């Protein structure tokens, strides 16, 4: 068997067994990917049990923050010490966080445990993708990366369905505990079948850059979530937080450019194909979190359907995602990166239009159609970008190059959860203040997401809450459409010659 890099050929007379490594990698990716869809379906039940609707988006934001910040550090560590020990460490931390999330007794505890879960998740996705880029040839990567992208689709099929069934018949806590056997199997596969022969280098970890980035993103997330809800946009607190975040981002860019081995190698961005891939990964990350996080709340709270039906609307995304990912591997070889990505960009816009025009009377099928087109767009673009990036860099920087692209998508998820969650909270609060009855506030929406409590609401209160949630989510989906258009515009600038 001929492998791409000598680092994977032999170690102590052991040879890396690619099919088994691929299976372990896909299992690890599935574990991380299913987390995004399975918890979305469970969130209405979690809020109904623990309360704290105003903290709804923080359950996503806390996880995504640590994921986004650590992904670059893990990518750099994997280039220094090898992929295997770093991804294994990440999976172990992720499993510890999953165990703790399942025993959370309050929304605040759940948010803290999600930080731990995100700390480990930062290693899983980028390093799983990087390992495949290492052990397969350039010609093989298009097909194999299509398989990896389809993992997102498969997780979207099983995630909402499993999440809905667990919520209805067992407990929402099992949506976290289900990760544990998956993670242990992935660790075992990597331990027995992936053998590296890496020349370890002296560590040069950019802790200062990581600290600056963490402070900048955390501050930005906080004001995006709380702005217009608990902090007035015109207040000195809001202005100060915006200035701190902006100054931190500028300081991070200037500092990274001075380093020989930066956490974020901006030199990579000089390639137009990599620049476009990273920017569009950011914008599509915002879109993805906007759909997966808030659609179940609409289906359950406004359409009054079960968690299983809410899961079905997200499941439709997976039908398009794996089909598109598989097709992308072939399309890349026939029509190139530009046309493949362009088709994906059009699909993202079509899917977003479905959500913007969605009415409660349309039913779950309309929402499922929008999810399907979003899935097609994500499958085509994500596969194109990963193959393009890994084909343009050499092994010694492939880990950080792949991690940078993952970071941009995670950053999009992070900012998107905060931004769109802030829009949702502020719009609901404004609607309740204008149309609500005495004693009603944003946390009253908790009652809407618990079926038994919803049935006890008066018709007036029920109508007010449902209309408020509908209007608020409409603004969220308008924002998703705007990001879809931005994605399409950037895709136009992908070099045609590739």
BAMAR-171743 format. One record per residue (C-alpha): z, x, y. Coordinates in steps of 0.2 Angstrom, whole numbers, m for minus. Layout:
% residues N
> Z | X | Y
...
//
This chain:
% residues 498
> 0 | 0 | 0
> m5 | 7 | 17
> 7 | 3 | 31
> 5 | 5 | 50
> 19 | 17 | 53
> 25 | 32 | 43
> 43 | 27 | 48
> 41 | 13 | 36
> 33 | 22 | 21
> 47 | 31 | 12
> 65 | 33 | 14
> 74 | 41 | m1
> 59 | 37 | m12
> 61 | 18 | m7
> 46 | 9 | 0
> 46 | m6 | 11
> 41 | m22 | 2
> 31 | m31 | 15
> 30 | m49 | 8
> 49 | m49 | 5
> 52 | m42 | 23
> 41 | m55 | 30
> 51 | m69 | 21
> 67 | m62 | 27
> 60 | m60 | 45
> 53 | m78 | 45
> 70 | m84 | 39
> 79 | m75 | 53
> 67 | m82 | 65
> 69 | m100 | 58
> 88 | m98 | 60
> 86 | m94 | 78
> 72 | m107 | 81
> 80 | m122 | 73
> 95 | m119 | 84
> 84 | m125 | 99
> 79 | m141 | 91
> 94 | m146 | 80
> 106 | m145 | 94
> 95 | m155 | 106
> 96 | m170 | 94
> 115 | m168 | 92
> 119 | m166 | 110
> 121 | m185 | 114
> 133 | m186 | 99
> 142 | m170 | 105
> 144 | m177 | 123
> 150 | m194 | 116
> 163 | m185 | 106
> 169 | m171 | 117
> 164 | m179 | 134
> 159 | m169 | 149
> 141 | m175 | 153
> 141 | m165 | 169
> 142 | m150 | 158
> 128 | m155 | 147
> 116 | m142 | 153
> 129 | m128 | 152
> 129 | m129 | 133
> 111 | m123 | 133
> 112 | m112 | 148
> 127 | m102 | 141
> 118 | m98 | 125
> 101 | m94 | 134
> 110 | m83 | 147
> 117 | m71 | 134
> 101 | m72 | 124
> 90 | m68 | 139
> 101 | m53 | 146
> 104 | m45 | 129
> 86 | m46 | 122
> 81 | m31 | 132
> 96 | m21 | 127
> 92 | m25 | 108
> 74 | m20 | 110
> 79 | m3 | 118
> 92 | 0 | 104
> 79 | m4 | 91
> 67 | 9 | 98
> 82 | 22 | 97
> 90 | 18 | 80
> 78 | 7 | 71
> 75 | m11 | 69
> 86 | m15 | 53
> 104 | m10 | 59
> 101 | m19 | 76
> 94 | m35 | 70
> 108 | m36 | 56
> 121 | m34 | 69
> 113 | m47 | 80
> 113 | m60 | 65
> 131 | m56 | 61
> 137 | m60 | 79
> 126 | m76 | 79
> 134 | m82 | 63
> 152 | m79 | 70
> 147 | m89 | 86
> 139 | m103 | 75
> 156 | m104 | 65
> 166 | m105 | 81
> 154 | m118 | 89
> 157 | m130 | 74
> 176 | m130 | 77
> 175 | m132 | 95
> 188 | m145 | 102
> 181 | m147 | 119
> 166 | m145 | 129
> 173 | m130 | 138
> 176 | m122 | 121
> 159 | m126 | 115
> 151 | m118 | 130
> 161 | m102 | 127
> 157 | m101 | 109
> 139 | m103 | 114
> 140 | m87 | 124
> 145 | m78 | 108
> 131 | m86 | 98
> 118 | m81 | 112
> 125 | m63 | 112
> 119 | m62 | 94
> 103 | m72 | 96
> 96 | m59 | 108
> 92 | m48 | 94
> 84 | m60 | 81
> 68 | m66 | 89
> 61 | m50 | 97
> 66 | m38 | 83
> 59 | m50 | 69
> 43 | m51 | 79
> 43 | m32 | 81
> 46 | m28 | 63
> 31 | m37 | 58
> 21 | m28 | 72
> 27 | m12 | 64
> 23 | m15 | 46
> 6 | m23 | 48
> m11 | m16 | 54
> m19 | m23 | 70
> m31 | m33 | 60
> m18 | m41 | 50
> m6 | m45 | 64
> m17 | m60 | 71
> m14 | m69 | 55
> 4 | m64 | 52
> 9 | m68 | 70
> 1 | m85 | 67
> 14 | m87 | 53
> 28 | m82 | 64
> 23 | m93 | 78
> 22 | m107 | 65
> 40 | m104 | 61
> 44 | m113 | 78
> 34 | m128 | 72
> 42 | m129 | 55
> 59 | m128 | 64
> 54 | m142 | 75
> 49 | m152 | 60
> 65 | m149 | 51
> 77 | m146 | 66
> 77 | m164 | 74
> 76 | m172 | 57
> 91 | m162 | 49
> 100 | m164 | 66
> 98 | m183 | 66
> 103 | m185 | 48
> 119 | m174 | 50
> 124 | m183 | 66
> 122 | m200 | 58
> 129 | m197 | 41
> 140 | m181 | 42
> 146 | m173 | 58
> 137 | m164 | 73
> 148 | m149 | 68
> 136 | m145 | 54
> 122 | m142 | 65
> 130 | m125 | 69
> 137 | m122 | 51
> 120 | m124 | 43
> 115 | m107 | 51
> 127 | m97 | 40
> 118 | m98 | 23
> 101 | m95 | 32
> 108 | m79 | 41
> 116 | m72 | 25
> 100 | m74 | 16
> 90 | m65 | 30
> 103 | m51 | 30
> 101 | m48 | 11
> 82 | m48 | 12
> 82 | m35 | 26
> 95 | m24 | 17
> 86 | m23 | 1
> 68 | m23 | 6
> 66 | m15 | 23
> 68 | 4 | 22
> 66 | 14 | 38
> 65 | 33 | 41
> 69 | 34 | 59
> 73 | 50 | 69
> 87 | 44 | 79
> 88 | 49 | 97
> 102 | 52 | 110
> 106 | 34 | 117
> 101 | 31 | 134
> 106 | 13 | 137
> 104 | 5 | 154
> 121 | m3 | 156
> 120 | m3 | 175
> 104 | m12 | 174
> 111 | m25 | 161
> 126 | m28 | 172
> 116 | m31 | 188
> 104 | m43 | 179
> 118 | m52 | 171
> 126 | m55 | 188
> 110 | m60 | 196
> 105 | m73 | 182
> 122 | m80 | 180
> 124 | m83 | 199
> 106 | m91 | 200
> 111 | m102 | 185
> 127 | m108 | 192
> 119 | m113 | 209
> 105 | m122 | 200
> 116 | m132 | 189
> 130 | m136 | 202
> 119 | m137 | 218
> 118 | m154 | 225
> 131 | m160 | 212
> 148 | m151 | 215
> 141 | m139 | 229
> 131 | m145 | 244
> 115 | m135 | 246
> 119 | m132 | 264
> 136 | m126 | 261
> 141 | m108 | 264
> 145 | m106 | 245
> 127 | m111 | 240
> 119 | m100 | 253
> 131 | m85 | 247
> 126 | m88 | 229
> 108 | m88 | 233
> 109 | m72 | 243
> 119 | m63 | 229
> 106 | m68 | 216
> 91 | m63 | 226
> 99 | m47 | 231
> 104 | m43 | 213
> 86 | m46 | 207
> 79 | m35 | 220
> 92 | m21 | 216
> 88 | m23 | 198
> 69 | m20 | 201
> 72 | m5 | 212
> 85 | 3 | 200
> 74 | 1 | 185
> 59 | 9 | 193
> 70 | 25 | 196
> 75 | 27 | 178
> 66 | 38 | 164
> 71 | 25 | 151
> 73 | 8 | 160
> 79 | m8 | 151
> 64 | m16 | 159
> 49 | m4 | 159
> 39 | m11 | 173
> 25 | 2 | 169
> 20 | m10 | 156
> 17 | m24 | 169
> 2 | m13 | 176
> m8 | m20 | 161
> m15 | m37 | 167
> m15 | m45 | 150
> 3 | m40 | 148
> 7 | m46 | 166
> m1 | m63 | 163
> 8 | m65 | 145
> 25 | m61 | 153
> 23 | m73 | 168
> 16 | m87 | 157
> 30 | m85 | 144
> 42 | m88 | 159
> 34 | m104 | 164
> 31 | m111 | 147
> 50 | m106 | 143
> 55 | m118 | 157
> 44 | m132 | 150
> 50 | m130 | 132
> 68 | m131 | 137
> 64 | m146 | 148
> 57 | m156 | 134
> 68 | m151 | 120
> 85 | m152 | 129
> 83 | m169 | 138
> 71 | m180 | 128
> 84 | m185 | 115
> 95 | m191 | 129
> 81 | m202 | 135
> 76 | m209 | 118
> 94 | m213 | 113
> 102 | m218 | 130
> 87 | m227 | 137
> 76 | m233 | 123
> 92 | m236 | 113
> 85 | m228 | 97
> 95 | m218 | 84
> 97 | m199 | 83
> 85 | m198 | 69
> 71 | m207 | 79
> 75 | m195 | 94
> 73 | m181 | 82
> 56 | m188 | 77
> 49 | m187 | 95
> 53 | m168 | 95
> 47 | m166 | 77
> 30 | m171 | 83
> 30 | m155 | 93
> 30 | m145 | 77
> 15 | m154 | 70
> 5 | m147 | 84
> 14 | m130 | 84
> 10 | m123 | 67
> m7 | m130 | 66
> m11 | m122 | 83
> m2 | m105 | 78
> m12 | m104 | 62
> m28 | m108 | 71
> m24 | m96 | 84
> m25 | m81 | 72
> m43 | m85 | 68
> m48 | m90 | 86
> m42 | m74 | 92
> m54 | m64 | 81
> m69 | m77 | 85
> m67 | m81 | 104
> m54 | m69 | 110
> m37 | m70 | 119
> m44 | m78 | 135
> m52 | m94 | 128
> m38 | m96 | 115
> m25 | m96 | 128
> m35 | m107 | 140
> m36 | m121 | 127
> m17 | m119 | 125
> m15 | m121 | 144
> m25 | m137 | 144
> m15 | m144 | 130
> 1 | m140 | 140
> m5 | m150 | 155
> m10 | m165 | 144
> 7 | m165 | 135
> 16 | m165 | 152
> 6 | m179 | 159
> 12 | m190 | 144
> 30 | m187 | 149
> 27 | m190 | 168
> 19 | m206 | 164
> 32 | m211 | 151
> 40 | m228 | 153
> 55 | m235 | 142
> 44 | m249 | 136
> 31 | m236 | 129
> 43 | m232 | 115
> 46 | m216 | 105
> 28 | m214 | 99
> 22 | m211 | 117
> 35 | m197 | 118
> 30 | m190 | 102
> 12 | m189 | 108
> 17 | m178 | 123
> 27 | m167 | 111
> 12 | m165 | 100
> 1 | m158 | 114
> 15 | m147 | 121
> 17 | m140 | 103
> m2 | m136 | 102
> m1 | m127 | 119
> 14 | m117 | 114
> 7 | m112 | 97
> m10 | m106 | 105
> m2 | m96 | 120
> 13 | m88 | 111
> 3 | m81 | 97
> m11 | m75 | 108
> 2 | m66 | 119
> 12 | m57 | 106
> m4 | m51 | 97
> m11 | m45 | 114
> 5 | m36 | 119
> 7 | m27 | 102
> m11 | m22 | 102
> m9 | m13 | 119
> 6 | m2 | 115
> 11 | 11 | 103
> 26 | 11 | 91
> 39 | 20 | 101
> 38 | 6 | 115
> 33 | m9 | 104
> 51 | m14 | 102
> 54 | m15 | 121
> 37 | m22 | 125
> 39 | m36 | 113
> 57 | m39 | 119
> 51 | m39 | 137
> 40 | m54 | 133
> 54 | m63 | 123
> 65 | m59 | 138
> 53 | m68 | 150
> 52 | m83 | 139
> 71 | m83 | 137
> 73 | m81 | 155
> 62 | m96 | 157
> 73 | m106 | 145
> 88 | m100 | 155
> 82 | m104 | 172
> 74 | m120 | 166
> 90 | m127 | 158
> 99 | m123 | 174
> 86 | m129 | 186
> 81 | m145 | 176
> 99 | m149 | 172
> 103 | m147 | 191
> 89 | m159 | 195
> 95 | m171 | 182
> 113 | m171 | 188
> 109 | m172 | 206
> 97 | m187 | 204
> 109 | m196 | 193
> 123 | m194 | 205
> 112 | m199 | 220
> 106 | m215 | 210
> 124 | m220 | 205
> 131 | m217 | 223
> 117 | m229 | 229
> 117 | m242 | 215
> 132 | m240 | 205
> 148 | m250 | 204
> 166 | m244 | 209
> 173 | m231 | 198
> 156 | m226 | 191
> 151 | m207 | 191
> 140 | m195 | 183
> 151 | m193 | 168
> 150 | m212 | 165
> 133 | m207 | 157
> 144 | m201 | 142
> 146 | m220 | 137
> 127 | m222 | 137
> 125 | m209 | 124
> 138 | m216 | 112
> 131 | m231 | 103
> 147 | m239 | 100
> 153 | m237 | 118
> 136 | m242 | 124
> 137 | m259 | 116
> 154 | m262 | 125
> 146 | m260 | 143
> 142 | m275 | 154
> 123 | m278 | 156
> 125 | m273 | 175
> 133 | m256 | 171
> 121 | m253 | 156
> 105 | m257 | 167
> 111 | m246 | 181
> 115 | m231 | 169
> 98 | m233 | 160
> 88 | m235 | 176
> 97 | m220 | 184
> 94 | m209 | 168
> 75 | m215 | 168
> 72 | m210 | 186
> 81 | m194 | 185
> 72 | m188 | 169
> 55 | m193 | 178
> 59 | m180 | 191
> 63 | m167 | 177
> 46 | m171 | 169
> 37 | m169 | 186
> 44 | m152 | 187
> 38 | m148 | 169
> 20 | m154 | 174
> 21 | m142 | 189
> 25 | m127 | 177
> 11 | m132 | 166
> m1 | m131 | 180
> 6 | m114 | 185
> 4 | m108 | 167
> m14 | m113 | 167
> m18 | m105 | 184
> m11 | m88 | 177
> m20 | m90 | 161
> m36 | m90 | 170
> m33 | m72 | 175
> m32 | m65 | 157
> m46 | m52 | 155
> m61 | m59 | 147
> m66 | m43 | 139
> m52 | m43 | 126
//
